[in-house]
Amino acid sequence: MDLTGDLLRGHTDAILLSILQTQDSYGYEINQRIFKQSNQLFSLTEATLYTSFKRLEKDGYIVSYWKDGINQVPRKYYSITILGQEYLKKHIDSYHKATAVIQTFLGGTHGKED
């Protein structure tokens, strides 16, 4: 089964923030990292990626700045803020709780009682 947007919807912002937590980066590089780390199973469309960046910046979870890249071509880099780190931590906590509930039903026991 392919990983589709439906399966990962609601986690896009947290995925981006988790990458930015390790280092500042730009859109193409972030999407390549998502693709590689997911064993080529998932990548974001450009529209989804930049819509998420706009939302995260508007909410104060990231800031952007311009930096020269290869051949002095400017690239827009993104950096996580303290508010973004706090949001990511809460999202990770909620994710673990939700995963435990889902595992109860889909993890092989199919809701069987002990």
MOPAC internal coordinates of N, CA, C and O (Angstrom, degrees):
PM7 1SCF
backbone

  N    0.0000 0     0.00 0     0.00 0    0    0    0
  C    1.4499 1     0.00 0     0.00 0    1    0    0
  C    1.5275 1   108.62 1     0.00 0    2    1    0
  O    1.2310 1   121.02 1   -46.74 1    3    2    1
  N    1.3074 1   115.65 1   133.26 1    3    2    1
  C    1.4612 1   120.92 1   177.91 1    5    3    2
  C    1.5186 1   110.19 1   -76.77 1    6    5    3
  O    1.2310 1   121.50 1   -32.47 1    7    6    5
  N    1.3060 1   114.73 1   147.53 1    7    6    5
  C    1.4574 1   119.36 1   173.48 1    9    7    6
  C    1.5145 1   107.66 1   -80.34 1   10    9    7
  O    1.2310 1   120.59 1   -65.87 1   11   10    9
  N    1.2903 1   116.47 1   114.13 1   11   10    9
  C    1.4543 1   120.48 1  -178.55 1   13   11   10
  C    1.5143 1   109.93 1  -105.27 1   14   13   11
  O    1.2310 1   121.27 1   -10.26 1   15   14   13
  N    1.3061 1   115.18 1   169.74 1   15   14   13
  C    1.4557 1   120.61 1   177.33 1   17   15   14
  C    1.5124 1   111.86 1   -58.13 1   18   17   15
  O    1.2310 1   120.19 1   146.22 1   19   18   17
  N    1.3520 1   117.24 1   -33.78 1   19   18   17
  C    1.4651 1   120.05 1  -179.38 1   21   19   18
  C    1.5224 1   111.96 1   -62.05 1   22   21   19
  O    1.2310 1   120.47 1   139.98 1   23   22   21
  N    1.3272 1   116.70 1   -40.02 1   23   22   21
  C    1.4634 1   119.90 1  -179.25 1   25   23   22
  C    1.5231 1   112.32 1   -69.58 1   26   25   23
  O    1.2310 1   120.62 1   149.96 1   27   26   25
  N    1.3111 1   116.42 1   -30.04 1   27   26   25
  C    1.4615 1   120.35 1  -175.47 1   29   27   26
  C    1.5211 1   113.14 1  -106.84 1   30   29   27
  O    1.2310 1   120.75 1   178.55 1   31   30   29
  N    1.3288 1   116.18 1    -1.45 1   31   30   29
  C    1.4647 1   119.92 1   179.94 1   33   31   30
  C    1.5307 1   109.44 1   -56.48 1   34   33   31
  O    1.2310 1   120.58 1   -41.11 1   35   34   33
  N    1.2844 1   116.50 1   138.89 1   35   34   33
  C    1.4530 1   120.90 1  -178.21 1   37   35   34
  C    1.5170 1   112.77 1    93.56 1   38   37   35
  O    1.2310 1   120.75 1   168.52 1   39   38   37
  N    1.3286 1   116.17 1   -11.48 1   39   38   37
  C    1.4601 1   119.92 1  -179.41 1   41   39   38
  C    1.5269 1   112.72 1  -115.71 1   42   41   39
  O    1.2310 1   120.31 1   176.28 1   43   42   41
  N    1.3214 1   117.02 1    -3.72 1   43   42   41
  C    1.4696 1   120.91 1  -177.03 1   45   43   42
  C    1.5200 1   111.65 1   -56.74 1   46   45   43
  O    1.2310 1   120.35 1   131.13 1   47   46   45
  N    1.3215 1   116.93 1   -48.87 1   47   46   45
  C    1.4667 1   119.66 1  -178.62 1   49   47   46
  C    1.5237 1   110.98 1   -61.16 1   50   49   47
  O    1.2310 1   120.54 1   137.72 1   51   50   49
  N    1.3254 1   116.56 1   -42.28 1   51   50   49
  C    1.4649 1   120.18 1  -179.58 1   53   51   50
  C    1.5293 1   111.12 1   -66.72 1   54   53   51
  O    1.2310 1   119.99 1   143.03 1   55   54   53
  N    1.3307 1   117.63 1   -36.97 1   55   54   53
  C    1.4628 1   120.59 1   176.92 1   57   55   54
  C    1.5302 1   109.58 1   -61.56 1   58   57   55
  O    1.2310 1   120.63 1   133.87 1   59   58   57
  N    1.3304 1   116.40 1   -46.13 1   59   58   57
  C    1.4659 1   120.09 1   178.90 1   61   59   58
  C    1.5276 1   110.92 1   -62.39 1   62   61   59
  O    1.2310 1   120.37 1   135.39 1   63   62   61
  N    1.3203 1   116.91 1   -44.61 1   63   62   61
  C    1.4650 1   120.35 1  -179.73 1   65   63   62
  C    1.5317 1   111.35 1   -64.19 1   66   65   63
  O    1.2310 1   120.27 1   143.34 1   67   66   65
  N    1.3231 1   117.08 1   -36.66 1   67   66   65
  C    1.4689 1   119.47 1   179.98 1   69   67   66
  C    1.5199 1   111.03 1   -64.82 1   70   69   67
  O    1.2310 1   120.47 1   144.96 1   71   70   69
  N    1.3258 1   116.71 1   -35.04 1   71   70   69
  C    1.4665 1   120.28 1   176.89 1   73   71   70
  C    1.5277 1   109.99 1   -70.75 1   74   73   71
  O    1.2310 1   120.63 1   136.36 1   75   74   73
  N    1.3235 1   116.39 1   -43.64 1   75   74   73
  C    1.4709 1   119.83 1  -179.67 1   77   75   74
  C    1.5210 1   112.25 1   -68.93 1   78   77   75
  O    1.2310 1   120.44 1   160.22 1   79   78   77
  N    1.3333 1   116.76 1   -19.78 1   79   78   77
  C    1.4625 1   119.57 1   177.25 1   81   79   78
  C    1.5317 1   110.47 1   -66.33 1   82   81   79
  O    1.2310 1   120.34 1   152.92 1   83   82   81
  N    1.3227 1   116.96 1   -27.08 1   83   82   81
  C    1.4635 1   119.53 1  -179.40 1   85   83   82
  C    1.5241 1   112.42 1   -85.34 1   86   85   83
  O    1.2310 1   120.68 1   146.69 1   87   86   85
  N    1.3545 1   116.31 1   -33.31 1   87   86   85
  C    1.4705 1   119.97 1   177.77 1   89   87   86
  C    1.5168 1   109.97 1  -171.75 1   90   89   87
  O    1.2310 1   120.83 1   -25.48 1   91   90   89
  N    1.3154 1   116.03 1   154.52 1   91   90   89
  C    1.4611 1   120.94 1   173.52 1   93   91   90
  C    1.5275 1   108.35 1   -64.12 1   94   93   91
  O    1.2310 1   120.74 1   -31.82 1   95   94   93
  N    1.3153 1   116.20 1   148.18 1   95   94   93
  C    1.4528 1   119.11 1  -178.14 1   97   95   94
  C    1.5225 1   110.35 1  -158.71 1   98   97   95
  O    1.2310 1   120.69 1    -5.28 1   99   98   97
  N    1.3288 1   116.29 1   174.72 1   99   98   97
  C    1.4627 1   122.62 1   178.72 1  101   99   98
  C    1.5317 1   109.00 1  -117.68 1  102  101   99
  O    1.2310 1   120.66 1   -15.37 1  103  102  101
  N    1.3220 1   116.34 1   164.63 1  103  102  101
  C    1.4546 1   122.55 1  -170.27 1  105  103  102
  C    1.5117 1   116.03 1   -51.75 1  106  105  103
  O    1.2310 1   119.88 1   126.14 1  107  106  105
  N    1.3205 1   117.84 1   -53.86 1  107  106  105
  C    1.4620 1   120.69 1  -177.32 1  109  107  106
  C    1.5229 1   111.09 1   -60.01 1  110  109  107
  O    1.2310 1   120.70 1   136.02 1  111  110  109
  N    1.3241 1   116.27 1   -43.98 1  111  110  109
  C    1.4628 1   120.96 1  -179.06 1  113  111  110
  C    1.5304 1   110.73 1   -63.37 1  114  113  111
  O    1.2310 1   120.56 1   139.13 1  115  114  113
  N    1.3245 1   116.54 1   -40.87 1  115  114  113
  C    1.4643 1   120.95 1   179.08 1  117  115  114
  C    1.5293 1   110.41 1   -63.83 1  118  117  115
  O    1.2310 1   120.30 1   134.78 1  119  118  117
  N    1.3226 1   117.03 1   -45.22 1  119  118  117
  C    1.4596 1   120.18 1  -179.03 1  121  119  118
  C    1.5323 1   110.99 1   -65.51 1  122  121  119
  O    1.2310 1   119.82 1   143.03 1  123  122  121
  N    1.3163 1   117.95 1   -36.97 1  123  122  121
  C    1.4583 1   120.76 1   175.80 1  125  123  122
  C    1.5258 1   111.15 1   -63.85 1  126  125  123
  O    1.2310 1   120.66 1   141.27 1  127  126  125
  N    1.3009 1   116.35 1   -38.73 1  127  126  125
  C    1.4670 1   120.46 1   178.48 1  129  127  126
  C    1.5270 1   110.44 1   -65.63 1  130  129  127
  O    1.2310 1   120.20 1   137.45 1  131  130  129
  N    1.3318 1   117.23 1   -42.55 1  131  130  129
  C    1.4689 1   121.03 1   176.63 1  133  131  130
  C    1.5242 1   109.68 1   -58.81 1  134  133  131
  O    1.2310 1   120.08 1   133.42 1  135  134  133
  N    1.3186 1   117.46 1   -46.58 1  135  134  133
  C    1.4576 1   122.80 1  -178.52 1  137  135  134
  C    1.5317 1   110.88 1   -61.63 1  138  137  135
  O    1.2310 1   120.30 1   133.55 1  139  138  137
  N    1.3254 1   117.04 1   -46.45 1  139  138  137
  C    1.4681 1   120.78 1  -178.92 1  141  139  138
  C    1.5253 1   111.85 1   -68.58 1  142  141  139
  O    1.2310 1   120.38 1   134.02 1  143  142  141
  N    1.3247 1   116.88 1   -45.98 1  143  142  141
  C    1.4636 1   119.96 1  -177.17 1  145  143  142
  C    1.5319 1   112.55 1   -69.79 1  146  145  143
  O    1.2310 1   120.06 1   160.24 1  147  146  145
  N    1.3311 1   117.48 1   -19.76 1  147  146  145
  C    1.4607 1   120.47 1   176.91 1  149  147  146
  C    1.5300 1   111.15 1   -94.30 1  150  149  147
  O    1.2310 1   120.30 1  -164.52 1  151  150  149
  N    1.3311 1   117.04 1    15.48 1  151  150  149
  C    1.4602 1   122.33 1  -177.76 1  153  151  150
  C    1.5213 1   112.02 1    55.11 1  154  153  151
  O    1.2310 1   121.09 1  -137.00 1  155  154  153
  N    1.3290 1   115.52 1    43.00 1  155  154  153
  C    1.4644 1   124.51 1   178.43 1  157  155  154
  C    1.5355 1   113.18 1    62.46 1  158  157  155
  O    1.2310 1   120.19 1  -155.61 1  159  158  157
  N    1.3314 1   117.24 1    24.39 1  159  158  157
  C    1.4620 1   121.03 1   179.82 1  161  159  158
  C    1.5187 1   113.45 1   -95.10 1  162  161  159
  O    1.2310 1   120.26 1   162.68 1  163  162  161
  N    1.3344 1   117.10 1   -17.32 1  163  162  161
  C    1.4540 1   119.31 1  -173.20 1  165  163  162
  C    1.5111 1   110.97 1  -148.86 1  166  165  163
  O    1.2310 1   121.24 1   -41.09 1  167  166  165
  N    1.3110 1   115.24 1   138.91 1  167  166  165
  C    1.4612 1   121.82 1   168.73 1  169  167  166
  C    1.5253 1   106.75 1  -150.96 1  170  169  167
  O    1.2310 1   120.85 1   -17.99 1  171  170  169
  N    1.2951 1   115.97 1   162.01 1  171  170  169
  C    1.4570 1   120.90 1  -179.67 1  173  171  170
  C    1.5169 1   109.84 1   -98.75 1  174  173  171
  O    1.2310 1   120.65 1   -33.27 1  175  174  173
  N    1.3159 1   116.37 1   146.73 1  175  174  173
  C    1.4529 1   118.63 1   171.76 1  177  175  174
  C    1.5260 1   106.83 1   -70.25 1  178  177  175
  O    1.2310 1   121.28 1   -22.35 1  179  178  177
  N    1.3097 1   115.16 1   157.65 1  179  178  177
  C    1.4669 1   119.35 1   178.96 1  181  179  178
  C    1.5251 1   110.64 1   -59.84 1  182  181  179
  O    1.2310 1   120.44 1   140.46 1  183  182  181
  N    1.3308 1   116.76 1   -39.54 1  183  182  181
  C    1.4675 1   120.84 1   179.80 1  185  183  182
  C    1.5223 1   111.17 1   -62.65 1  186  185  183
  O    1.2310 1   120.11 1   135.63 1  187  186  185
  N    1.3230 1   117.39 1   -44.37 1  187  186  185
  C    1.4651 1   121.12 1   179.42 1  189  187  186
  C    1.5136 1   110.58 1   -64.96 1  190  189  187
  O    1.2310 1   120.63 1   135.62 1  191  190  189
  N    1.3127 1   116.40 1   -44.38 1  191  190  189
  C    1.4626 1   121.51 1  -179.08 1  193  191  190
  C    1.5199 1   111.45 1   -58.26 1  194  193  191
  O    1.2310 1   120.44 1   128.40 1  195  194  193
  N    1.3250 1   116.76 1   -51.60 1  195  194  193
  C    1.4633 1   119.43 1  -174.92 1  197  195  194
  C    1.5295 1   112.51 1   -77.32 1  198  197  195
  O    1.2310 1   119.82 1   154.05 1  199  198  197
  N    1.3172 1   117.94 1   -25.95 1  199  198  197
  C    1.4714 1   120.39 1   171.92 1  201  199  198
  C    1.5240 1   109.50 1   -65.45 1  202  201  199
  O    1.2310 1   120.60 1   138.74 1  203  202  201
  N    1.3237 1   116.45 1   -41.26 1  203  202  201
  C    1.4664 1   120.49 1   177.64 1  205  203  202
  C    1.5232 1   110.93 1   -64.78 1  206  205  203
  O    1.2310 1   120.32 1   136.96 1  207  206  205
  N    1.3394 1   116.99 1   -43.04 1  207  206  205
  C    1.4638 1   119.40 1   177.78 1  209  207  206
  C    1.5259 1   111.02 1   -58.87 1  210  209  207
  O    1.2310 1   120.27 1   135.28 1  211  210  209
  N    1.3187 1   117.09 1   -44.72 1  211  210  209
  C    1.4739 1   120.74 1   179.96 1  213  211  210
  C    1.5281 1   110.58 1   -61.00 1  214  213  211
  O    1.2310 1   120.57 1   135.24 1  215  214  213
  N    1.3297 1   116.51 1   -44.76 1  215  214  213
  C    1.4656 1   120.88 1  -179.49 1  217  215  214
  C    1.5336 1   110.69 1   -64.54 1  218  217  215
  O    1.2310 1   120.64 1   134.85 1  219  218  217
  N    1.3297 1   116.39 1   -45.15 1  219  218  217
  C    1.4647 1   120.25 1  -179.42 1  221  219  218
  C    1.5226 1   111.71 1   -63.81 1  222  221  219
  O    1.2310 1   120.57 1   142.32 1  223  222  221
  N    1.3250 1   116.52 1   -37.68 1  223  222  221
  C    1.4597 1   120.17 1   179.27 1  225  223  222
  C    1.5298 1   110.42 1   -70.38 1  226  225  223
  O    1.2310 1   120.50 1   137.76 1  227  226  225
  N    1.3233 1   116.64 1   -42.24 1  227  226  225
  C    1.4685 1   121.36 1   178.61 1  229  227  226
  C    1.5314 1   110.86 1   -60.71 1  230  229  227
  O    1.2310 1   120.67 1   141.89 1  231  230  229
  N    1.3325 1   116.33 1   -38.11 1  231  230  229
  C    1.4662 1   121.07 1  -179.19 1  233  231  230
  C    1.5272 1   113.34 1   -80.63 1  234  233  231
  O    1.2310 1   120.13 1   175.41 1  235  234  233
  N    1.3291 1   117.36 1    -4.59 1  235  234  233
  C    1.4602 1   121.28 1   178.06 1  237  235  234
  C    1.5184 1   114.29 1    83.74 1  238  237  235
  O    1.2310 1   119.95 1  -165.80 1  239  238  237
  N    1.3385 1   117.70 1    14.20 1  239  238  237
  C    1.4626 1   121.34 1  -178.29 1  241  239  238
  C    1.5305 1   112.61 1   -85.86 1  242  241  239
  O    1.2310 1   120.69 1   158.05 1  243  242  241
  N    1.3310 1   116.29 1   -21.95 1  243  242  241
  C    1.4566 1   121.30 1   175.96 1  245  243  242
  C    1.5274 1   108.81 1  -139.72 1  246  245  243
  O    1.2310 1   121.25 1   -17.86 1  247  246  245
  N    1.3161 1   115.22 1   162.14 1  247  246  245
  C    1.4615 1   122.31 1   169.87 1  249  247  246
  C    1.5248 1   106.51 1  -127.87 1  250  249  247
  O    1.2310 1   120.96 1   -23.87 1  251  250  249
  N    1.3212 1   115.78 1   156.13 1  251  250  249
  C    1.4569 1   119.63 1   179.37 1  253  251  250
  C    1.5241 1   109.69 1  -121.07 1  254  253  251
  O    1.2310 1   121.39 1   -23.52 1  255  254  253
  N    1.3171 1   114.94 1   156.48 1  255  254  253
  C    1.4519 1   121.63 1   176.01 1  257  255  254
  C    1.5286 1   108.26 1  -155.98 1  258  257  255
  O    1.2310 1   120.92 1   -21.57 1  259  258  257
  N    1.3113 1   115.85 1   158.43 1  259  258  257
  C    1.4610 1   121.50 1  -179.24 1  261  259  258
  C    1.5179 1   109.64 1   -96.95 1  262  261  259
  O    1.2310 1   121.55 1   -39.05 1  263  262  261
  N    1.3320 1   114.63 1   140.95 1  263  262  261
  C    1.4609 1   121.25 1   179.49 1  265  263  262
  C    1.5267 1   107.51 1  -146.70 1  266  265  263
  O    1.2310 1   120.44 1   -38.77 1  267  266  265
  N    1.3293 1   116.77 1   141.23 1  267  266  265
  C    1.4655 1   120.34 1   178.11 1  269  267  266
  C    1.5188 1   110.02 1   -67.70 1  270  269  267
  O    1.2310 1   120.99 1   -45.92 1  271  270  269
  N    1.3279 1   115.71 1   134.08 1  271  270  269
  C    1.4538 1   122.52 1   176.53 1  273  271  270
  C    1.5112 1   110.00 1  -104.18 1  274  273  271
  O    1.2310 1   121.00 1    32.24 1  275  274  273
  N    1.3191 1   115.70 1  -147.76 1  275  274  273
  C    1.4596 1   121.96 1   179.01 1  277  275  274
  C    1.5257 1   109.33 1   -62.30 1  278  277  275
  O    1.2310 1   120.56 1   -41.93 1  279  278  277
  N    1.3171 1   116.53 1   138.07 1  279  278  277
  C    1.4700 1   123.23 1  -179.57 1  281  279  278
  C    1.5311 1   112.55 1    57.18 1  282  281  279
  O    1.2310 1   120.43 1  -148.25 1  283  282  281
  N    1.3135 1   116.79 1    31.75 1  283  282  281
  C    1.4655 1   123.13 1   176.71 1  285  283  282
  C    1.5426 1   113.24 1    62.19 1  286  285  283
  O    1.2310 1   120.15 1  -159.80 1  287  286  285
  N    1.3208 1   117.32 1    20.20 1  287  286  285
  C    1.4634 1   121.16 1   176.96 1  289  287  286
  C    1.5313 1   107.36 1   -81.15 1  290  289  287
  O    1.2310 1   119.98 1   -58.54 1  291  290  289
  N    1.3410 1   117.64 1   121.46 1  291  290  289
  C    1.4609 1   119.38 1  -178.19 1  293  291  290
  C    1.5298 1   112.24 1   -67.88 1  294  293  291
  O    1.2310 1   121.44 1   -40.69 1  295  294  293
  N    1.3154 1   114.85 1   139.31 1  295  294  293
  C    1.4600 1   121.74 1   176.93 1  297  295  294
  C    1.5175 1   108.59 1  -125.72 1  298  297  295
  O    1.2310 1   121.16 1   -34.27 1  299  298  297
  N    1.3258 1   115.39 1   145.73 1  299  298  297
  C    1.4566 1   120.68 1   177.72 1  301  299  298
  C    1.5260 1   108.24 1   -88.26 1  302  301  299
  O    1.2310 1   121.06 1   -64.90 1  303  302  301
  N    1.3057 1   115.57 1   115.10 1  303  302  301
  C    1.4611 1   122.34 1   179.55 1  305  303  302
  C    1.5247 1   109.34 1   -98.33 1  306  305  303
  O    1.2310 1   121.92 1   -25.61 1  307  306  305
  N    1.3269 1   113.94 1   154.39 1  307  306  305
  C    1.4569 1   120.94 1   179.12 1  309  307  306
  C    1.5187 1   108.92 1  -123.59 1  310  309  307
  O    1.2310 1   121.64 1   -34.43 1  311  310  309
  N    1.3341 1   114.46 1   145.57 1  311  310  309
  C    1.4584 1   121.71 1  -178.80 1  313  311  310
  C    1.5220 1   108.74 1  -136.06 1  314  313  311
  O    1.2310 1   120.31 1   -42.69 1  315  314  313
  N    1.3160 1   117.01 1   137.31 1  315  314  313
  C    1.4627 1   121.17 1   179.35 1  317  315  314
  C    1.5303 1   109.69 1   -76.22 1  318  317  315
  O    1.2310 1   120.45 1   -36.56 1  319  318  317
  N    1.3152 1   116.75 1   143.44 1  319  318  317
  C    1.4601 1   122.24 1   177.25 1  321  319  318
  C    1.5272 1   109.56 1   -98.72 1  322  321  319
  O    1.2310 1   120.53 1    -6.75 1  323  322  321
  N    1.3140 1   116.60 1   173.25 1  323  322  321
  C    1.4648 1   120.57 1   175.88 1  325  323  322
  C    1.5256 1   109.85 1   -61.30 1  326  325  323
  O    1.2310 1   120.25 1   138.88 1  327  326  325
  N    1.3248 1   117.12 1   -41.12 1  327  326  325
  C    1.4620 1   121.32 1   176.58 1  329  327  326
  C    1.5333 1   110.55 1   -60.66 1  330  329  327
  O    1.2310 1   120.32 1   140.95 1  331  330  329
  N    1.3205 1   117.00 1   -39.05 1  331  330  329
  C    1.4620 1   121.71 1   177.19 1  333  331  330
  C    1.5215 1   111.90 1   -65.33 1  334  333  331
  O    1.2310 1   120.45 1   141.70 1  335  334  333
  N    1.3192 1   116.74 1   -38.30 1  335  334  333
  C    1.4637 1   120.76 1   177.72 1  337  335  334
  C    1.5294 1   110.57 1   -65.27 1  338  337  335
  O    1.2310 1   120.85 1   140.35 1  339  338  337
  N    1.3264 1   115.97 1   -39.65 1  339  338  337
  C    1.4704 1   119.95 1   177.82 1  341  339  338
  C    1.5284 1   110.88 1   -65.86 1  342  341  339
  O    1.2310 1   120.52 1   137.12 1  343  342  341
  N    1.3384 1   116.61 1   -42.88 1  343  342  341
  C    1.4681 1   120.71 1   177.61 1  345  343  342
  C    1.5303 1   110.26 1   -60.88 1  346  345  343
  O    1.2310 1   120.37 1   135.65 1  347  346  345
  N    1.3314 1   116.90 1   -44.35 1  347  346  345
  C    1.4588 1   121.22 1  -178.97 1  349  347  346
  C    1.5230 1   110.70 1   -61.16 1  350  349  347
  O    1.2310 1   120.15 1   136.05 1  351  350  349
  N    1.3126 1   117.33 1   -43.95 1  351  350  349
  C    1.4685 1   120.58 1   179.40 1  353  351  350
  C    1.5299 1   110.62 1   -60.01 1  354  353  351
  O    1.2310 1   119.92 1   134.46 1  355  354  353
  N    1.3330 1   117.76 1   -45.54 1  355  354  353
  C    1.4662 1   121.01 1   178.53 1  357  355  354
  C    1.5209 1   111.26 1   -62.91 1  358  357  355
  O    1.2310 1   120.75 1   139.20 1  359  358  357
  N    1.3458 1   116.18 1   -40.80 1  359  358  357
  C    1.4647 1   119.80 1   179.79 1  361  359  358
  C    1.5294 1   110.48 1   -63.90 1  362  361  359
  O    1.2310 1   120.13 1   137.76 1  363  362  361
  N    1.3232 1   117.36 1   -42.24 1  363  362  361
  C    1.4638 1   121.45 1   179.31 1  365  363  362
  C    1.5274 1   110.14 1   -62.71 1  366  365  363
  O    1.2310 1   119.95 1   136.69 1  367  366  365
  N    1.3315 1   117.70 1   -43.31 1  367  366  365
  C    1.4700 1   121.00 1   177.83 1  369  367  366
  C    1.5271 1   110.67 1   -60.09 1  370  369  367
  O    1.2310 1   120.15 1   134.36 1  371  370  369
  N    1.3302 1   117.32 1   -45.64 1  371  370  369
  C    1.4661 1   121.48 1   178.94 1  373  371  370
  C    1.5251 1   110.73 1   -64.51 1  374  373  371
  O    1.2310 1   120.59 1   140.37 1  375  374  373
  N    1.3175 1   116.48 1   -39.63 1  375  374  373
  C    1.4600 1   121.09 1   178.80 1  377  375  374
  C    1.5301 1   110.66 1   -59.46 1  378  377  375
  O    1.2310 1   120.02 1   134.82 1  379  378  377
  N    1.3186 1   117.57 1   -45.18 1  379  378  377
  C    1.4708 1   121.07 1  -179.20 1  381  379  378
  C    1.5290 1   111.06 1   -63.86 1  382  381  379
  O    1.2310 1   120.46 1   140.42 1  383  382  381
  N    1.3116 1   116.72 1   -39.58 1  383  382  381
  C    1.4701 1   119.92 1   178.02 1  385  383  382
  C    1.5263 1   110.82 1   -65.71 1  386  385  383
  O    1.2310 1   120.58 1   135.89 1  387  386  385
  N    1.3360 1   116.50 1   -44.11 1  387  386  385
  C    1.4650 1   120.43 1   179.74 1  389  387  386
  C    1.5270 1   110.87 1   -65.47 1  390  389  387
  O    1.2310 1   120.35 1   140.04 1  391  390  389
  N    1.3244 1   116.94 1   -39.96 1  391  390  389
  C    1.4595 1   120.97 1   178.80 1  393  391  390
  C    1.5236 1   111.10 1   -60.88 1  394  393  391
  O    1.2310 1   120.32 1   140.12 1  395  394  393
  N    1.3223 1   117.00 1   -39.88 1  395  394  393
  C    1.4663 1   120.75 1   179.08 1  397  395  394
  C    1.5327 1   110.80 1   -63.20 1  398  397  395
  O    1.2310 1   120.52 1   138.37 1  399  398  397
  N    1.3161 1   116.61 1   -41.63 1  399  398  397
  C    1.4689 1   120.14 1   178.82 1  401  399  398
  C    1.5289 1   110.39 1   -66.03 1  402  401  399
  O    1.2310 1   120.29 1   133.27 1  403  402  401
  N    1.3223 1   117.05 1   -46.73 1  403  402  401
  C    1.4683 1   121.02 1   179.96 1  405  403  402
  C    1.5221 1   110.44 1   -62.10 1  406  405  403
  O    1.2310 1   120.38 1   138.88 1  407  406  405
  N    1.3210 1   116.89 1   -41.12 1  407  406  405
  C    1.4655 1   121.54 1   179.17 1  409  407  406
  C    1.5255 1   110.97 1   -59.56 1  410  409  407
  O    1.2310 1   120.33 1   145.28 1  411  410  409
  N    1.3173 1   116.98 1   -34.72 1  411  410  409
  C    1.4614 1   121.14 1   178.18 1  413  411  410
  C    1.5221 1   110.98 1   -57.30 1  414  413  411
  O    1.2310 1   120.51 1   141.17 1  415  414  413
  N    1.3324 1   116.63 1   -38.83 1  415  414  413
  C    1.4572 1   120.26 1  -175.67 1  417  415  414
  C    1.5244 1   113.95 1   -96.37 1  418  417  415
  O    1.2310 1   120.19 1   147.81 1  419  418  417
  N    1.3148 1   117.25 1   -32.19 1  419  418  417
  C    1.4649 1   119.58 1  -174.90 1  421  419  418
  C    1.5144 1   113.81 1  -110.65 1  422  421  419
  O    1.2310 1   119.88 1  -178.38 1  423  422  421
  N    1.3028 1   117.83 1     1.62 1  423  422  421
  C    1.4555 1   121.28 1  -173.89 1  425  423  422
  C    1.5193 1   115.00 1   -88.59 1  426  425  423
  O    1.2310 1   119.76 1  -164.52 1  427  426  425
  N    1.3061 1   118.06 1    15.48 1  427  426  425
  C    1.4514 1   119.62 1   176.38 1  429  427  426
  C    1.5175 1   114.34 1   112.06 1  430  429  427
  O    1.2310 1   120.46 1   158.90 1  431  430  429
  N    1.3256 1   116.72 1   -21.10 1  431  430  429
  C    1.4657 1   118.55 1  -179.91 1  433  431  430
  C    1.5159 1   110.64 1   -89.26 1  434  433  431
  O    1.2310 1   119.89 1   161.46 1  435  434  433
  N    1.3125 1   117.81 1   -18.54 1  435  434  433
  C    1.4781 1   123.76 1   177.06 1  437  435  434
  C    1.5213 1   112.61 1    50.33 1  438  437  435
  O    1.2310 1   121.20 1  -139.83 1  439  438  437
  N    1.3223 1   115.30 1    40.17 1  439  438  437
  C    1.4578 1   119.21 1   174.84 1  441  439  438
  C    1.5141 1   114.43 1    76.27 1  442  441  439
  O    1.2310 1   119.51 1  -168.25 1  443  442  441
  N    1.3399 1   118.55 1    11.75 1  443  442  441
  C    1.4740 1   121.05 1   179.56 1  445  443  442
  C    1.5253 1   109.37 1   -65.97 1  446  445  443
  O    1.2310 1   121.42 1   -41.00 1  447  446  445
  N    1.2866 1   114.88 1   139.00 1  447  446  445
  C    1.4592 1   119.33 1   177.22 1  449  447  446
  C    1.5124 1   109.12 1   -86.38 1  450  449  447
  O    1.2310 1   121.22 1   -29.52 1  451  450  449
  N    1.3448 1   115.28 1   150.48 1  451  450  449
  C    1.4682 1   120.56 1   179.12 1  453  451  450
  C    1.5018 1   111.59 1   -71.16 1  454  453  451
  O    1.2310 1   120.10 1   180.00 1  455  454  453

